[in-house]
Amino acid sequence: MRKLATALGFAAFTVTLLGAADQMPQPGPLPGPRIAPPSSTSQTATAPQAIVEGYSNSTYLIRYDRWMASDERGFGEFVAGLGEANCRTVNDCLHSPGNPFRASDPPGIYFRADCADLPYVLRAYYAWKRGLPFSYVSAVSPRGHARDIRYSKNGNAVVGRRDVLSGSMSGYALLEELRDEISSATYRMHPDLDDPVPDLYSPAISAKSIRPGTLIYDPNGHVATVYRVDPDGRINYVDAHPDNSMTRGFYDLRFVRSRPGMGAGFKNWRSAILQNATRRSDGVYVGGHIALPRNAQIADFSDEQYFGNGPRPPDDSQWGVGGFKLNGEYLDYYDFVRATLAGGKLEFDPVKEIHDLVDSNCADLQYRAEAVDLSIAAGLQNRPQPPRLPANIYGTDGDWETYSTPSRDARLKTAFKALRDEAQRFVSLYRKNDPKLVYRGSDLVADMMAAYDQEAAKCSITYMRTDGSRVTLGYEDARRRLFAMSFDPYQCIERRWGARDENELSTCRDGAVKRAWYEAEQNLRNQIDRTYDAQMDFTLEELREPGAGKGVASPPDTDTRAYLVSVAGTQRGVAAAAR
């Protein structure tokens, strides 16, 4: 597949060789199009793929020469609708009531996307249905040497672009093409690079700029799409996975910051403009080319998420020293984002936070259950264990990418650890009588524990053992098993769910070799950091020996409840006793 070739660093000039000045907008005011303007500034939602003479009803047709502010708002509403829909796969979401264009799609159409594809699939689908111009980066090349450009040390640059013009292809064919040509490498770009111009830009950290439709890029190889920002500044996202599932979560430490060249963080779409086209009597624009604005032409372009909101450091190597100041106070980056999106006020309702985080973790467990079930249905547990691990267990291809869960599991473990850390933080704020803590009760620890227990009691995960019998795990059962749950798709479902009890394991058909692999992978299961740059194609014997890329000896503490028990009776404004 082209995606695989791109991921390995073979950037193909598939459509357009970039560099021609007349293809790109130049610095200064945007050049005006040499075509008739739209008949109305109000671009109401229609299904422009309706039959037009000379075209099929699925042909991509451009009816509006540019994206306007109303179109960007409409796109955000489209994403929000999908995010709020009760759907678990990309296909179900695009066929759900959350999609206002669903009636225009034939029942037999099946939509697919992984995490990198999904933002492009949603943008292209909306543009097609609305008759808007769409162009995308079709090829990237590493800036410097890279074994795998999805994880290039210095990021990538644009080397190929595809304009989707009227009559050029079916909208459905475009969605399939995007699945081949887009990978997480497409997002890995320095925010200052805009010649050739990329599809996305770095927005200001503001309530107007971080909105439904904004993307979040984790340089560890994951991409999510914002679908809601709560009044308290919490960012809700939706993401997709190689098994076509769609999941939801909160923006937090699971999305790491990194040096600017890797392009981590928030990204917004550049609004496309069709130039030098001809408008037919039926309102369809034909021919022309598509231009995207440069950074200097975008009102809310900002690199503050990389360098802080003070003076920019003299060079990128010092990016980490930049601070984030709000209302005269320096904040942690993630707190700064949340406070800014909440209107400049950082507040925590600790009881609600505990409720929400436990609920989110339970949802992630359910998502994991669906992913494991797909692996079992594919029968990988019945195949022989490969003689080596992939070159990197977190970033690979084929069956391992589709059915293994090391990245998903690492993010899940990070979320459980974050819950425990947040509980400790709230207790610390309570002891300091910090005004950021919104709590009017008399016993914070007891109320947080009650919230924890209440939400945990609602959570259960059931899996079917190899013999067809069922095992149900509660929230705490699952938490205790977190670091025993196998990410390896070649192992039995009992081990995928961390079974240790001999009775529960009695139905597992893994032989001695697979049992040995499971034990040898323990240090990898202990690790919550995703090390995409590590060489990990170990044999069983190699994995048994300590060394780089083989994980860590001990897992972090994720036991929120035990922590709360240990600080029971904590009083407001009373410092912790010396230990």
FIKOLFI-604002 format. One record per residue (C-alpha): x, y, z; residue in one letter; residue number from 1. Coordinates in Angstrom, 2 decimals. Layout:
BEGIN
REC       x       y       z resn resi
REC       X       Y       Z    a  NUM
...
% end
This chain:
BEGIN
REC       x       y       z resn resi
REC    0.00    0.00    0.00    m    1
REC    1.05    3.57   -0.63    r    2
REC    0.62    4.38    3.07    k    3
REC    3.18    1.73    3.97    l    4
REC    5.62    3.05    1.41    a    5
REC    5.16    6.58    2.73    t    6
REC    5.58    5.44    6.32    a    7
REC    8.87    3.84    5.40    l    8
REC   10.13    7.09    4.01    g    9
REC    9.64    6.66    0.27    f   10
REC    7.81    9.86   -0.53    a   11
REC    6.24    9.62   -3.96    a   12
REC    5.48   12.68   -6.07    f   13
REC    2.07   11.27   -6.80    t   14
REC    0.23   14.24   -8.23    v   15
REC    1.97   17.61   -8.08    t   16
REC    5.62   18.44   -7.70    l   17
REC    5.65   21.40   -5.35    l   18
REC    7.68   24.52   -5.72    g   19
REC    5.96   26.31   -8.58    a   20
REC    5.22   29.81   -7.35    a   21
REC    1.97   30.06   -9.24    d   22
REC    0.55   27.09   -7.34    q   23
REC    0.78   28.65   -3.91    m   24
REC   -0.48   31.93   -2.41    p   25
REC    2.31   34.43   -1.93    q   26
REC    3.07   36.49    1.19    p   27
REC    0.80   39.50    1.61    g   28
REC   -2.92   39.75    0.86    p   29
REC   -4.52   36.68   -0.61    l   30
REC   -4.79   36.95   -4.37    p   31
REC   -8.39   37.26   -5.46    g   32
REC   -9.93   34.53   -7.57    p   33
REC  -10.46   35.22  -11.25    r   34
REC  -13.96   33.84  -11.19    i   35
REC  -17.43   35.05  -10.46    a   36
REC  -18.18   35.25   -6.71    p   37
REC  -20.76   32.99   -5.08    p   38
REC  -24.30   34.17   -5.65    s   39
REC  -24.83   34.46   -1.91    s   40
REC  -22.68   34.85    1.18    t   41
REC  -24.92   32.33    2.89    s   42
REC  -23.83   28.87    1.87    q   43
REC  -26.67   26.71    3.12    t   44
REC  -26.21   22.98    3.62    a   45
REC  -27.19   21.00    0.57    t   46
REC  -26.20   17.73   -1.04    a   47
REC  -24.36   19.08   -4.08    p   48
REC  -23.47   15.60   -5.30    q   49
REC  -27.04   15.39   -6.60    a   50
REC  -27.16   14.39  -10.24    i   51
REC  -25.72   17.04  -12.56    v   52
REC  -25.71   16.57  -16.31    e   53
REC  -22.57   14.75  -17.34    g   54
REC  -21.71   13.48  -13.84    y   55
REC  -22.74   10.61  -11.59    s   56
REC  -24.43   11.33   -8.27    n   57
REC  -21.21   10.58   -6.36    s   58
REC  -18.91   12.85   -8.39    t   59
REC  -17.00   15.50   -6.48    y   60
REC  -18.38   18.87   -7.64    l   61
REC  -17.28   22.29   -6.40    i   62
REC  -20.11   24.82   -6.07    r   63
REC  -18.39   27.40   -3.85    y   64
REC  -14.95   28.80   -4.59    d   65
REC  -13.79   29.13   -1.00    r   66
REC  -14.35   28.16    2.60    w   67
REC  -16.02   30.99    4.49    m   68
REC  -16.30   31.47    8.25    a   69
REC  -19.81   29.99    8.08    s   70
REC  -18.40   26.86    6.41    d   71
REC  -15.80   26.43    9.13    e   72
REC  -18.56   26.75   11.74    r   73
REC  -20.64   24.24    9.82    g   74
REC  -17.73   21.83    9.72    f   75
REC  -17.32   22.18   13.48    g   76
REC  -21.01   21.46   13.98    e   77
REC  -20.69   18.40   11.74    f   78
REC  -17.80   17.07   13.84    v   79
REC  -19.62   17.87   17.07    a   80
REC  -22.66   15.93   15.89    g   81
REC  -20.57   12.84   15.20    l   82
REC  -18.77   13.18   18.51    g   83
REC  -22.02   13.38   20.44    e   84
REC  -23.59   10.47   18.54    a   85
REC  -23.77    7.12   20.29    n   86
REC  -21.57    5.32   17.77    c   87
REC  -18.50    3.12   18.16    r   88
REC  -17.12    2.76   14.62    t   89
REC  -16.31    5.16   11.81    v   90
REC  -18.92    3.49    9.64    n   91
REC  -21.64    3.66   12.30    d   92
REC  -20.87    7.31   13.02    c   93
REC  -21.15    8.41    9.40    l   94
REC  -24.40    6.46    9.05    h   95
REC  -25.74    7.81   12.35    s   96
REC  -28.23   10.65   12.94    p   97
REC  -25.19   12.72   13.92    g   98
REC  -24.35   13.01   10.21    n   99
REC  -26.76   15.44    8.49    p  100
REC  -25.69   14.13    5.06    f  101
REC  -26.30   10.43    5.77    r  102
REC  -29.41   10.23    3.58    a  103
REC  -27.33   11.03    0.50    s  104
REC  -25.15    7.91    0.98    d  105
REC  -26.22    4.50   -0.35    p  106
REC  -26.88    1.91    2.39    p  107
REC  -24.08   -0.34    1.13    g  108
REC  -21.33    2.26    1.55    i  109
REC  -18.84    1.29    4.27    y  110
REC  -16.67    4.02    5.79    f  111
REC  -13.24    3.24    7.22    r  112
REC  -10.45    5.23    8.85    a  113
REC   -7.68    4.91   11.39    d  114
REC   -6.55    7.75   13.66    c  115
REC   -4.52    9.57   11.00    a  116
REC   -7.10    9.09    8.26    d  117
REC  -10.14   10.19   10.26    l  118
REC   -9.53   13.98   10.26    p  119
REC   -8.96   13.93    6.50    y  120
REC  -11.93   11.65    5.86    v  121
REC  -14.22   13.97    7.85    l  122
REC  -12.87   17.13    6.20    r  123
REC  -13.06   15.66    2.69    a  124
REC  -16.53   14.19    3.26    y  125
REC  -17.89   17.51    4.51    y  126
REC  -16.22   19.46    1.68    a  127
REC  -17.64   17.04   -0.91    w  128
REC  -21.16   17.10    0.48    k  129
REC  -21.11   20.88    0.73    r  130
REC  -19.49   21.48   -2.66    g  131
REC  -16.39   23.13   -1.21    l  132
REC  -12.81   23.01   -2.50    p  133
REC  -10.52   20.35   -1.04    f  134
REC   -6.81   19.78   -1.45    s  135
REC   -4.46   17.62    0.56    y  136
REC   -0.81   16.80    1.10    v  137
REC   -0.22   13.58   -0.84    s  138
REC    3.43   13.05    0.09    a  139
REC    5.92   14.16    2.73    v  140
REC    9.65   13.72    3.12    s  141
REC   11.75   13.70    6.30    p  142
REC   13.89   16.68    7.25    r  143
REC   17.06   14.71    7.69    g  144
REC   17.41   10.95    7.99    h  145
REC   14.51    8.89    9.27    a  146
REC   13.97    5.14    9.38    r  147
REC   10.23    5.70    9.61    d  148
REC    8.88    9.15    8.79    i  149
REC    5.93    8.70   11.09    r  150
REC    8.51    9.19   13.87    y  151
REC   11.15   11.36   12.16    s  152
REC   13.36   13.18   14.65    k  153
REC   13.18   16.55   12.90    n  154
REC    9.74   16.23   11.38    g  155
REC    8.74   16.27    7.73    n  156
REC    8.15   18.64    4.83    a  157
REC    5.50   18.71    2.10    v  158
REC    6.66   17.33   -1.26    v  159
REC    3.38   16.44   -3.00    g  160
REC   -0.14   17.83   -3.12    r  161
REC   -3.39   16.74   -4.73    r  162
REC   -6.16   19.17   -5.71    d  163
REC   -9.59   17.57   -5.96    v  164
REC  -11.34   19.41   -8.77    l  165
REC  -14.86   19.09  -10.13    s  166
REC  -15.40   15.88  -12.05    g  167
REC  -11.99   14.49  -11.16    s  168
REC  -13.28   11.58   -9.08    m  169
REC  -16.03   10.15   -6.94    s  170
REC  -16.25   11.40   -3.39    g  171
REC  -16.14    7.80   -2.18    y  172
REC  -13.00    7.15   -4.24    a  173
REC  -11.43   10.19   -2.59    l  174
REC  -12.09    8.78    0.88    l  175
REC  -10.42    5.52   -0.11    e  176
REC   -7.49    7.40   -1.63    e  177
REC   -6.98    9.33    1.59    l  178
REC   -6.76    6.07    3.53    r  179
REC   -3.82    5.07    1.34    d  180
REC   -1.97    8.39    1.26    e  181
REC   -2.44    9.88    4.74    i  182
REC   -0.47    8.69    7.75    s  183
REC    0.54   10.27   11.04    s  184
REC    3.66   11.47    9.19    a  185
REC    1.42   14.01    7.44    t  186
REC    0.97   15.88   10.74    y  187
REC    4.62   15.85   11.79    r  188
REC    5.68   19.34   10.69    m  189
REC    7.31   22.34   12.27    h  190
REC    4.71   25.10   12.83    p  191
REC    6.82   27.67   10.95    d  192
REC    6.96   25.64    7.73    l  193
REC    4.57   27.00    5.13    d  194
REC    6.54   26.84    1.88    d  195
REC    5.30   24.52    0.47    p  196
REC    2.17   25.10    2.45    v  197
REC    0.78   22.22    4.59    p  198
REC   -2.90   21.50    5.15    d  199
REC   -2.86   22.51    8.81    l  200
REC   -1.54   25.34   10.97    y  201
REC   -0.78   25.95   14.63    s  202
REC   -3.63   27.96   16.20    p  203
REC   -3.59   30.31   19.16    a  204
REC   -4.61   28.82   22.47    i  205
REC   -7.98   30.53   22.71    s  206
REC  -11.64   29.63   22.97    a  207
REC  -12.20   30.83   19.40    k  208
REC   -9.37   28.74   17.97    s  209
REC   -9.58   25.46   19.90    i  210
REC  -13.01   24.28   18.83    r  211
REC  -14.88   21.35   17.28    p  212
REC  -12.86   20.31   14.24    g  213
REC   -9.48   21.23   15.77    t  214
REC   -6.99   18.35   15.61    l  215
REC   -4.65   17.10   18.32    i  216
REC   -1.43   15.41   17.19    y  217
REC    0.52   13.22   19.59    d  218
REC    4.06   12.73   18.18    p  219
REC    3.94    9.18   19.49    n  220
REC    1.81    8.47   16.45    g  221
REC   -1.78    9.31   17.36    h  222
REC   -4.26   11.91   16.12    v  223
REC   -7.60   12.98   17.61    a  224
REC  -10.30   15.49   16.69    t  225
REC  -11.90   17.90   19.15    v  226
REC  -15.69   17.66   19.18    y  227
REC  -16.58   19.65   22.31    r  228
REC  -14.98   22.09   24.74    v  229
REC  -16.78   22.17   28.09    d  230
REC  -17.40   25.44   29.98    p  231
REC  -14.65   24.48   32.44    d  232
REC  -12.16   24.24   29.56    g  233
REC  -11.97   20.47   29.35    r  234
REC  -11.41   19.33   25.76    i  235
REC  -13.35   16.30   24.54    n  236
REC  -12.03   14.44   21.52    y  237
REC  -12.95   11.59   19.22    v  238
REC  -10.37    9.31   17.59    d  239
REC  -10.23    6.24   15.40    a  240
REC   -8.11    3.09   15.44    h  241
REC   -6.80    0.57   12.90    p  242
REC   -9.72   -1.76   13.69    d  243
REC  -12.12    1.05   12.55    n  244
REC  -13.38    1.69   16.06    s  245
REC  -14.03    5.23   17.27    m  246
REC  -13.39    6.23   20.86    t  247
REC  -13.75    9.37   22.96    r  248
REC  -11.65   10.90   25.68    g  249
REC  -10.31   14.03   27.41    f  250
REC   -7.23   15.98   26.37    y  251
REC   -4.50   15.46   28.98    d  252
REC   -0.99   14.11   29.46    l  253
REC   -1.75   11.28   27.04    r  254
REC   -0.96   13.86   24.34    f  255
REC    2.65   14.73   24.97    v  256
REC    4.44   17.94   24.12    r  257
REC    7.66   17.76   22.12    s  258
REC   10.10   19.95   20.24    r  259
REC    8.55   22.11   17.54    p  260
REC    9.98   20.13   14.63    g  261
REC    7.72   17.21   15.52    m  262
REC    4.64   19.40   15.26    g  263
REC    2.86   18.08   18.35    a  264
REC   -0.30   19.67   19.65    g  265
REC   -3.29   21.51   18.24    f  266
REC   -3.82   22.02   14.52    k  267
REC   -6.52   23.75   12.51    n  268
REC   -7.37   23.41    8.85    w  269
REC   -6.32   26.10    6.40    r  270
REC   -9.36   27.36    4.52    s  271
REC   -9.04   26.38    0.86    a  272
REC   -9.60   28.80   -2.04    i  273
REC  -10.24   27.71   -5.62    l  274
REC   -8.47   29.98   -8.12    q  275
REC   -8.52   30.41  -11.91    n  276
REC  -11.60   28.22  -12.32    a  277
REC  -14.57   28.68  -14.64    t  278
REC  -18.09   28.79  -13.28    r  279
REC  -20.62   26.95  -15.44    r  280
REC  -24.22   27.98  -15.86    s  281
REC  -25.28   25.22  -13.46    d  282
REC  -23.11   26.73  -10.68    g  283
REC  -20.32   24.13  -10.83    v  284
REC  -16.75   25.41  -10.89    y  285
REC  -14.46   23.51  -13.26    v  286
REC  -10.69   23.61  -13.66    g  287
REC   -8.40   25.90  -11.71    g  288
REC   -6.18   25.09   -8.77    h  289
REC   -6.54   25.31   -5.01    i  290
REC   -4.49   27.63   -2.81    a  291
REC   -4.09   27.67    0.94    l  292
REC   -3.17   30.70    3.07    p  293
REC    0.31   31.05    4.55    r  294
REC    0.88   31.51    8.28    n  295
REC    1.13   35.30    7.97    a  296
REC   -2.29   35.37    6.33    q  297
REC   -4.04   33.50    9.15    i  298
REC   -5.40   35.72   11.92    a  299
REC   -5.11   33.15   14.71    d  300
REC   -1.82   31.52   13.72    f  301
REC    0.40   31.25   16.79    s  302
REC    3.36   29.17   17.93    d  303
REC    2.70   29.79   21.63    e  304
REC    1.83   26.14   22.28    q  305
REC    5.46   25.31   21.47    y  306
REC    7.37   28.24   22.96    f  307
REC    5.11   29.67   25.66    g  308
REC    3.27   33.01   25.65    n  309
REC    6.30   35.11   26.55    g  310
REC    9.26   36.04   24.35    p  311
REC   10.18   33.28   21.95    r  312
REC   13.47   31.53   22.81    p  313
REC   16.36   32.29   20.43    p  314
REC   16.28   28.80   18.92    d  315
REC   14.18   25.65   18.94    d  316
REC   16.54   23.78   21.25    s  317
REC   15.32   25.96   24.12    q  318
REC   11.62   25.49   23.39    w  319
REC   11.01   23.81   26.74    g  320
REC   12.00   26.87   28.80    v  321
REC    9.05   28.90   27.54    g  322
REC    6.44   29.54   30.19    g  323
REC    2.68   29.96   30.19    f  324
REC    1.43   32.94   32.16    k  325
REC   -2.21   33.76   32.78    l  326
REC   -3.50   36.54   35.02    n  327
REC   -0.02   37.08   36.40    g  328
REC    0.46   33.41   37.34    e  329
REC    2.64   30.83   35.62    y  330
REC    0.76   27.62   34.96    l  331
REC    1.54   24.13   33.81    d  332
REC    0.89   23.91   30.07    y  333
REC   -2.16   21.65   30.38    y  334
REC   -3.61   23.87   33.11    d  335
REC   -2.93   26.92   30.94    f  336
REC   -4.85   25.40   28.03    v  337
REC   -7.77   24.48   30.23    r  338
REC   -7.87   27.82   32.04    a  339
REC   -7.64   29.80   28.81    t  340
REC  -10.49   27.85   27.22    l  341
REC  -12.54   28.39   30.37    a  342
REC  -12.33   32.14   29.97    g  343
REC   -9.17   32.70   31.98    g  344
REC  -10.20   30.97   35.19    k  345
REC   -8.73   27.66   36.36    l  346
REC  -11.15   25.86   38.64    e  347
REC  -11.66   22.24   39.59    f  348
REC  -14.75   20.63   40.99    d  349
REC  -12.94   17.63   42.51    p  350
REC  -15.98   15.43   43.01    v  351
REC  -17.16   15.97   39.44    k  352
REC  -13.62   15.43   38.15    e  353
REC  -13.39   12.06   39.89    i  354
REC  -16.79   11.05   38.52    h  355
REC  -15.82   12.03   34.99    d  356
REC  -12.36   10.46   35.01    l  357
REC  -13.57    7.10   36.35    v  358
REC  -16.34    7.14   33.75    d  359
REC  -13.82    7.94   31.02    s  360
REC  -11.54    5.11   32.13    n  361
REC  -14.47    2.71   32.09    c  362
REC  -15.31    3.78   28.53    a  363
REC  -11.69    3.14   27.53    d  364
REC  -11.93   -0.35   29.02    l  365
REC  -15.06   -0.98   26.96    q  366
REC  -13.29    0.26   23.83    y  367
REC  -10.42   -2.09   24.61    r  368
REC  -12.85   -4.98   24.97    a  369
REC  -14.19   -4.31   21.49    e  370
REC  -10.67   -4.20   20.05    a  371
REC   -9.68   -7.48   21.71    v  372
REC  -12.87   -9.15   20.52    d  373
REC  -12.03   -8.16   16.94    l  374
REC   -8.60   -9.72   17.33    s  375
REC  -10.09  -12.93   18.69    i  376
REC  -12.66  -13.03   15.88    a  377
REC   -9.79  -12.74   13.38    a  378
REC   -8.22  -15.83   14.98    g  379
REC   -4.72  -14.48   15.62    l  380
REC   -4.60  -16.28   18.96    q  381
REC   -4.72  -19.56   17.02    n  382
REC   -1.65  -18.72   14.93    r  383
REC    1.91  -19.58   15.97    p  384
REC    3.79  -16.93   17.90    q  385
REC    6.15  -15.10   15.50    p  386
REC    9.85  -15.66   16.23    p  387
REC   10.42  -11.93   16.80    r  388
REC    8.49   -8.90   17.94    l  389
REC    7.90   -6.19   15.31    p  390
REC   10.68   -3.64   14.80    a  391
REC    8.67   -1.42   17.13    n  392
REC    5.58   -2.71   18.90    i  393
REC    3.96    0.74   18.96    y  394
REC    4.46    1.68   15.31    g  395
REC    4.22   -1.05   12.71    t  396
REC    1.81   -2.40   10.08    d  397
REC   -0.15   -5.48    9.11    g  398
REC   -1.89   -7.73   11.61    d  399
REC    0.13   -6.41   14.53    w  400
REC   -0.96   -2.83   13.87    e  401
REC   -4.59   -3.87   13.47    t  402
REC   -4.98   -6.31   16.34    y  403
REC   -2.32   -5.61   18.97    s  404
REC   -2.98   -3.05   21.72    t  405
REC    0.34   -1.75   23.15    p  406
REC   -0.39    1.91   22.33    s  407
REC   -4.02    1.69   23.40    r  408
REC   -2.99   -0.06   26.63    d  409
REC   -0.27    2.51   27.36    a  410
REC   -2.77    5.34   26.98    r  411
REC   -5.22    3.49   29.23    l  412
REC   -2.56    3.02   31.91    k  413
REC   -1.59    6.68   31.62    t  414
REC   -5.23    7.64   32.21    a  415
REC   -5.47    5.47   35.34    f  416
REC   -2.24    6.97   36.65    k  417
REC   -3.50   10.47   35.85    a  418
REC   -6.64    9.82   37.90    l  419
REC   -4.55    8.83   40.92    r  420
REC   -2.29   11.88   40.44    d  421
REC   -5.29   14.21   40.12    e  422
REC   -6.78   12.87   43.34    a  423
REC   -3.50   13.65   45.11    q  424
REC   -3.46   17.10   43.56    r  425
REC   -6.98   17.88   44.76    f  426
REC   -6.08   16.84   48.29    v  427
REC   -3.03   19.10   48.14    s  428
REC   -5.15   22.06   46.97    l  429
REC   -7.65   21.30   49.76    y  430
REC   -4.90   21.36   52.36    r  431
REC   -3.78   24.76   51.04    k  432
REC   -7.35   26.07   50.90    n  433
REC   -6.59   26.97   47.29    d  434
REC   -9.37   28.99   45.62    p  435
REC   -8.97   26.95   42.41    k  436
REC  -10.76   24.12   44.20    l  437
REC  -14.54   24.48   43.93    v  438
REC  -15.79   22.43   46.87    y  439
REC  -18.35   23.38   49.53    r  440
REC  -18.52   20.13   51.46    g  441
REC  -16.89   19.29   54.78    s  442
REC  -14.91   16.13   53.92    d  443
REC  -13.29   16.19   50.49    l  444
REC  -11.58   12.83   50.71    v  445
REC  -14.76   11.04   51.76    a  446
REC  -16.74   12.72   48.97    d  447
REC  -14.12   11.88   46.34    m  448
REC  -14.07    8.29   47.52    m  449
REC  -17.86    8.12   47.36    a  450
REC  -17.76    9.50   43.83    a  451
REC  -15.06    7.00   42.88    y  452
REC  -16.98    4.05   44.33    d  453
REC  -20.27    5.17   42.82    q  454
REC  -18.86    5.46   39.31    e  455
REC  -16.72    2.34   39.60    a  456
REC  -19.76    0.30   40.67    a  457
REC  -21.44    1.15   37.35    k  458
REC  -18.53   -0.26   35.37    c  459
REC  -18.20   -3.85   34.28    s  460
REC  -16.40   -5.57   31.44    i  461
REC  -17.35   -9.03   30.28    t  462
REC  -15.24  -11.21   28.05    y  463
REC  -15.78  -14.69   26.67    m  464
REC  -13.15  -17.27   27.54    r  465
REC  -11.81  -19.68   24.95    t  466
REC  -14.41  -22.29   25.95    d  467
REC  -17.29  -19.83   25.58    g  468
REC  -17.83  -19.19   29.28    s  469
REC  -17.97  -15.59   30.42    r  470
REC  -15.91  -13.65   32.93    v  471
REC  -17.08  -10.30   34.26    t  472
REC  -14.59   -7.81   35.67    l  473
REC  -15.45   -4.79   37.76    g  474
REC  -13.58   -1.50   37.51    y  475
REC  -11.18   -2.32   40.34    e  476
REC  -10.68   -5.84   38.98    d  477
REC   -9.61   -4.32   35.68    a  478
REC   -7.38   -1.74   37.36    r  479
REC   -5.56   -4.43   39.32    r  480
REC   -4.98   -6.32   36.07    r  481
REC   -3.86   -3.34   33.98    l  482
REC   -0.23   -4.35   33.81    f  483
REC   -1.01   -8.03   33.32    a  484
REC   -3.25   -7.47   30.27    m  485
REC   -1.43   -8.75   27.21    s  486
REC   -1.12   -6.48   24.19    f  487
REC    0.06   -9.43   22.09    d  488
REC   -2.63  -10.58   19.60    p  489
REC   -1.13  -14.05   19.32    y  490
REC   -2.00  -14.88   22.93    q  491
REC   -5.26  -16.26   24.31    c  492
REC   -8.05  -13.96   25.38    i  493
REC   -7.58  -14.95   29.01    e  494
REC   -4.09  -13.43   28.93    r  495
REC   -5.31  -10.46   26.88    r  496
REC   -7.38   -9.71   30.00    w  497
REC   -4.60  -10.40   32.48    g  498
REC   -5.92  -13.63   33.99    a  499
REC   -3.66  -14.98   36.72    r  500
REC   -6.02  -17.35   38.52    d  501
REC   -5.45  -20.96   37.50    e  502
REC   -9.15  -21.63   37.15    n  503
REC   -9.68  -18.65   34.83    e  504
REC   -6.56  -19.59   32.86    l  505
REC   -7.56  -23.25   32.56    s  506
REC   -9.36  -22.63   29.26    t  507
REC   -6.37  -20.86   27.64    c  508
REC   -4.83  -22.98   24.88    r  509
REC   -1.47  -21.23   24.77    d  510
REC    1.43  -23.65   24.80    g  511
REC    4.79  -23.32   26.51    a  512
REC    6.21  -20.96   23.88    v  513
REC    3.38  -18.45   24.14    k  514
REC    3.46  -18.66   27.94    r  515
REC    7.16  -17.84   27.82    a  516
REC    6.53  -14.88   25.53    w  517
REC    3.83  -13.59   27.90    y  518
REC    6.22  -13.68   30.85    e  519
REC    9.04  -12.11   28.86    a  520
REC    6.77   -9.21   27.79    e  521
REC    6.02   -8.18   31.37    q  522
REC    8.49   -5.29   31.44    n  523
REC    6.96   -3.96   28.23    l  524
REC    3.54   -4.11   29.85    r  525
REC    4.90   -2.15   32.83    n  526
REC    5.86    0.74   30.56    q  527
REC    3.39    3.57   29.94    i  528
REC    5.71    5.63   27.74    d  529
REC    5.43    4.75   24.05    r  530
REC    8.98    4.58   22.71    t  531
REC    8.46    4.72   18.96    y  532
REC   12.12    5.28   18.22    d  533
REC   13.29    2.10   19.97    a  534
REC   14.40   -1.00   18.08    q  535
REC   12.31   -3.82   19.52    m  536
REC   12.47   -6.79   17.14    d  537
REC   13.67   -9.12   19.88    f  538
REC   13.62  -12.88   19.90    t  539
REC   12.29  -14.56   23.01    l  540
REC   15.80  -15.12   24.37    e  541
REC   16.83  -11.54   23.62    e  542
REC   13.71  -10.17   25.32    l  543
REC   14.46  -12.13   28.48    r  544
REC   17.73  -10.21   28.93    e  545
REC   17.60   -6.65   30.37    p  546
REC   18.37   -3.85   27.96    g  547
REC   17.17   -0.82   26.04    a  548
REC   13.74   -0.99   24.47    g  549
REC   12.56   -3.82   26.73    k  550
REC   10.41   -1.89   29.17    g  551
REC   10.73   -1.14   32.87    v  552
REC   10.92   -3.34   35.92    a  553
REC    7.99   -1.87   37.86    s  554
REC    4.70   -0.25   36.89    p  555
REC    3.58    3.14   38.24    p  556
REC    1.01    3.50   41.01    d  557
REC   -2.56    3.62   39.67    t  558
REC   -4.43    2.82   42.89    d  559
REC   -6.54    5.92   43.44    t  560
REC   -8.70    4.33   46.08    r  561
REC   -5.77    3.19   48.19    a  562
REC   -4.39    6.70   48.08    y  563
REC   -7.71    8.18   49.22    l  564
REC   -7.88    5.68   52.08    v  565
REC   -4.37    6.71   53.12    s  566
REC   -5.36   10.38   53.45    v  567
REC   -8.80    9.88   55.01    a  568
REC   -9.69   12.63   57.46    g  569
REC   -7.71   15.34   55.68    t  570
REC   -8.97   18.79   56.70    q  571
REC   -9.25   21.96   54.65    r  572
REC   -6.36   24.36   55.18    g  573
REC   -4.37   21.86   57.25    v  574
REC   -0.99   20.92   55.84    a  575
REC    0.00   17.29   55.60    a  576
REC    1.86   15.91   58.58    a  577
REC    5.56   15.48   58.10    a  578
REC    6.44   12.02   56.91    r  579
% end
